[in-house]
């Protein structure tokens, strides 16, 4: 398997749904294409609405609270038969399941470590699926954003990791986070590509005419 260095950040205050304008889509593609004319590295950008559907955890929370329903009924002084209790439990489970699958509530029910793990896993999966581990001289760079988890990560292949210190990527991530918090995702993406390009151009200036991977922003389907 490939060796790589990764940087990640959990971003707060971002809406799950982000509308990407057609103009931004083309502008980002042009930025990536322009960057790759100046460096031998290959840059890929990926945006995911979410890294997992997280369907089981809200359902488990609903089931747990439904199991406590008989205690609440008795505390309130209601005396119901076993059939009525069962009917109440099923009703509570169904209603809470629907409520807890509403995204703003659902994401609050998912533990932070689980969200971070799922997003990190998706980033690595995309690194492989987009072919970044197969680039010539192993100079692949992935900029990955998962909106629901408020997660941003940069993954670089071994050829880059051996020559560029993590601190340089971290500053780019820090500034991208500020942009995302201010709901300036498009501008943050463009700045991230420009600054990443500057670092790559300095370390790996273009020596050949090539374009191994897609330049356009890859938007993943909702899981």
C-alpha positions in Angstrom: 0.0 0.0 0.0 1.1 3.6 -0.4 2.6 5.7 2.2 1.2 9.2 2.7 1.0 12.1 5.1 -2.5 13.4 5.9 -3.9 16.5 7.5 -7.5 16.8 8.7 -9.7 19.3 10.4 -13.2 19.2 11.8 -15.0 22.4 10.7 -17.9 23.9 12.6 -20.7 26.0 11.5 -21.2 24.7 8.0 -24.6 23.8 6.5 -24.9 20.3 5.2 -26.2 21.3 1.8 -23.9 23.6 -0.2 -25.0 24.9 -3.5 -22.1 24.8 -6.0 -22.5 27.3 -8.8 -21.8 26.4 -12.4 -19.3 29.3 -12.6 -17.4 28.0 -9.6 -17.3 24.5 -11.1 -15.6 25.7 -14.3 -13.4 28.2 -12.4 -12.0 25.5 -10.1 -11.5 23.1 -13.1 -9.5 25.9 -14.8 -7.4 26.5 -11.6 -6.5 22.8 -11.3 -5.6 22.6 -15.0 -3.5 25.8 -14.7 -1.8 24.4 -11.6 -0.9 21.1 -13.4 0.8 23.1 -16.2 3.3 24.3 -13.7 4.1 21.1 -11.8 4.5 17.4 -12.3 2.1 16.7 -9.4 -1.5 15.6 -10.1 -4.2 17.4 -8.1 -7.7 16.1 -7.6 -10.5 17.8 -5.7 -13.4 15.9 -4.2 -16.6 17.2 -2.4 -18.9 14.8 -0.6 -22.3 15.7 0.9 -21.6 13.0 3.6 -19.2 10.2 4.1 -21.8 7.8 5.4 -25.6 7.5 5.7 -25.4 6.8 9.5 -28.8 5.1 9.4 -28.2 2.6 12.2 -27.2 5.0 15.1 -30.4 7.1 15.0 -32.4 3.9 14.8 -30.6 2.5 17.9 -31.2 5.7 19.8 -34.9 5.6 18.9 -35.1 1.9 20.0 -33.3 2.7 23.3 -35.7 5.5 24.2 -38.7 3.4 23.1 -37.6 0.7 25.6 -37.8 3.3 28.4 -41.4 4.2 27.4 -43.1 1.8 30.0 -41.2 3.4 32.8 -42.3 6.8 31.8 -45.9 5.7 31.4 -45.9 4.2 34.9 -44.3 7.3 36.3 -47.1 9.4 34.9 -49.6 7.2 36.6 -51.1 5.6 33.5 -52.0 1.9 33.8 -52.1 0.2 30.5 -52.3 -3.4 29.3 -49.3 -5.2 27.7 -50.8 -4.7 24.3 -51.3 -1.0 24.8 -47.8 -0.7 26.2 -46.4 -2.5 23.1 -48.4 -0.3 20.8 -47.0 2.9 22.5 -43.5 1.6 22.3 -43.8 0.9 18.6 -45.3 4.3 18.0 -42.5 6.0 20.0 -39.8 4.1 18.1 -41.4 4.9 14.7 -41.8 8.6 15.5 -38.3 9.0 17.0 -36.7 7.1 14.1 -38.2 9.5 11.7 -37.2 12.5 13.8 -33.7 11.3 14.4 -33.0 10.7 10.7 -33.5 14.4 10.1 -29.9 15.5 9.3 -29.5 18.4 11.8 -30.5 16.0 14.6 -28.9 12.9 13.2 -25.4 14.4 13.0 -25.6 15.5 16.6 -26.4 11.9 17.6 -23.3 10.5 15.8 -20.2 10.5 18.1 -17.4 12.8 16.9 -14.9 10.0 16.6 -17.3 8.0 14.4 -17.9 11.0 12.1 -14.2 11.6 11.8 -13.4 8.0 11.2 -16.0 7.7 8.4 -14.8 10.9 6.7 -11.1 9.9 7.0 -12.0 6.5 5.5 -13.9 8.0 2.6 -10.9 10.3 1.9 -8.6 7.3 1.6 -11.1 5.5 -0.5 -11.3 8.4 -2.9 -7.5 8.6 -3.0 -7.5 5.0 -4.4 -10.7 5.3 -6.5 -9.5 8.4 -8.3 -6.1 6.7 -9.1 -3.9 9.1 -7.1 -1.8 6.2 -5.9 -0.9 5.3 -9.5 0.5 8.6 -10.7 4.0 8.7 -12.2 6.6 9.3 -9.6 3.8 9.1 -7.0 3.0 12.8 -7.0 -0.8 12.6 -6.3 -2.5 15.2 -4.1 -6.1 14.9 -2.9 -8.2 17.8 -1.5 -11.2 16.2 0.2 -14.2 17.9 1.8 -17.1 16.1 3.5 -19.8 18.6 4.3 -22.0 16.7 6.8 -19.1 15.8 9.0 -17.6 19.3 8.6 -14.3 17.6 7.6 -11.5 18.7 5.4 -8.4 16.7 4.6 -5.4 16.8 2.3 -3.8 13.5 1.3 -0.5 13.3 -0.6 1.4 10.4 -2.0 4.8 9.2 -1.0 6.7 11.1 -3.7 5.4 14.4 -2.2 5.5 13.5 1.4 9.2 12.8 1.3 10.0 16.4 0.2 7.3 18.7 1.7 6.8 19.2 5.4 3.4 18.8 6.9 3.5 22.4 8.4 3.1 23.9 4.9 -0.1 21.9 4.3 -1.4 22.7 7.8 -1.4 26.5 7.2 -3.4 26.0 4.0 -5.9 23.8 5.9 -6.2 26.4 8.8 -7.1 29.1 6.4 -9.5 26.9 4.5 -11.3 26.2 7.8 -11.8 29.9 8.4 -13.3 30.2 4.9 -15.7 27.3 5.5 -16.8 28.7 8.9 -17.6 31.9 7.1 -19.6 29.9 4.5 -17.1 30.9 1.8 -16.5 27.3 0.6 -16.1 28.2 -3.0 -13.5 30.9 -2.3 -11.8 28.6 0.2 -11.5 25.9 -2.5 -10.0 28.3 -5.0 -7.4 29.6 -2.5 -6.5 26.1 -1.4 -5.8 25.1 -5.0 -3.8 28.2 -5.7 -1.6 27.8 -2.5 -1.2 24.1 -3.0 -0.1 24.8 -6.6 2.5 27.3 -5.4 4.1 24.7 -3.0 4.0 21.9 -5.6 5.4 24.1 -8.4 8.3 25.1 -6.2 9.1 21.5 -5.2 8.1 19.7 -8.4 8.3 22.1 -11.4 6.9 20.8 -14.6 9.3 18.7 -16.7 6.8 17.0 -19.0 3.4 17.6 -20.6 0.9 15.3 -19.0 -2.5 15.2 -17.4 -3.2 11.8 -15.8 -6.3 12.5 -13.8 -9.5 14.6 -14.1 -9.3 18.3 -13.4 -12.9 19.0 -12.6 -14.4 18.9 -9.1 -15.7 15.4 -8.2 -19.0 15.6 -6.3 -19.9 12.3 -4.7 -23.5 11.1 -4.5 -25.3 11.2 -1.2 -24.7 7.8 0.6 
